[in-house]
């Protein structure tokens, strides 16, 4: 989630960031300060990021459409995936 918070500042109020995690615990941590961060720190009128449950090997199951992302950031996730080819196919698909 921390990378998403940084990216949310970089893309600005008109940009949008989607974070994905496969665990409810990490999603809860990521969502904990989403509203206050975007409102109080970034001074945005509404949040410009969201966090959804999913796996990097199957982003379509998480509802990420083809050609919908401009950038994909993975912080210590691809190396843990048992199917790196699937990860790269999905990243290519959403870019």
C-alpha atoms as one frame of an Amber mdcrd trajectory, in Angstrom:
protein
   0.000   0.000   0.000   2.817   2.451   0.667   3.842   2.512  -2.991   0.255
   3.407  -3.869   0.259   6.318  -1.452   3.395   7.695  -3.116   1.959   7.068
  -6.582  -1.288   8.831  -5.601   0.701  11.985  -4.932   2.700  11.624  -8.152
  -0.310  11.160 -10.454  -2.167  14.073  -8.909  -5.854  14.593  -8.308  -6.813
  13.746 -11.909  -4.799  10.506 -11.952  -5.838   7.244 -10.346  -4.009   4.415
  -8.582  -5.230   0.855  -8.047  -3.535  -1.302  -5.448  -3.987  -5.070  -5.351
  -3.287  -7.515  -2.561  -4.347 -11.094  -1.972  -4.770 -10.781   1.798  -7.553
  -9.127   3.749  -5.062  -8.050   6.402  -2.906  -6.035   4.004  -5.964  -4.531
   2.351  -7.202  -3.367   5.752  -3.847  -1.710   6.454  -3.791  -0.088   3.007
  -7.353   1.226   3.368  -6.909   2.498   6.921  -5.691   5.984   5.987  -6.864
   6.246   2.385  -9.550   8.866   3.019  -7.565  11.033   5.416  -4.387  10.846
   3.317  -6.045  11.951   0.089  -8.119  14.637   1.812  -5.750  16.019   4.454
  -2.285  15.378   3.009  -2.905  15.577  -0.735  -5.779  18.084  -0.432  -7.804
  16.223  -3.067 -11.576  16.585  -3.226 -11.963  12.803  -3.431  -9.670   9.771
  -3.174  -7.631   8.992  -6.269  -6.771   5.440  -5.283  -8.456   2.198  -4.367
  -7.352  -1.167  -3.049  -8.872  -4.417  -4.256  -8.373  -8.061  -3.463  -6.672
 -10.091  -6.146  -3.622 -11.943  -7.340  -1.016 -10.558  -9.683  -1.158 -13.731
 -11.794  -4.842 -13.118 -12.578  -5.621  -9.408 -12.654  -8.697 -10.001 -14.812
 -10.315 -11.881 -11.918  -9.744  -8.733  -9.838 -11.615  -6.716 -12.472  -8.650
  -4.990 -14.106  -9.538  -4.553 -17.811  -7.220  -4.780 -20.804  -5.216  -1.644
 -21.618  -6.439   0.133 -18.470  -3.155   0.919 -16.696  -0.269   3.208 -17.587
   2.219   1.719 -15.139   2.522  -1.403 -13.007   4.640  -1.368  -9.862   5.460
  -4.543  -7.991   7.257  -4.269  -4.691   8.544  -7.733  -3.752   5.646  -9.649
  -5.307   6.803 -11.010  -8.664   9.732 -12.780  -7.051   7.298 -14.643  -4.763
   4.982 -15.764  -7.559   5.293 -19.401  -8.608   4.060 -18.481 -12.125   6.137
 -15.534 -13.285   5.105 -16.051 -16.921   1.447 -15.536 -15.921   2.407 -12.374
 -14.042   4.156 -10.938 -17.083   1.233 -11.879 -19.373  -1.207 -10.110 -17.059
   0.973  -7.020 -16.745   1.301  -6.834 -20.524  -2.474  -7.276 -20.896  -3.377
  -4.404 -18.558  -0.748  -2.080 -20.038
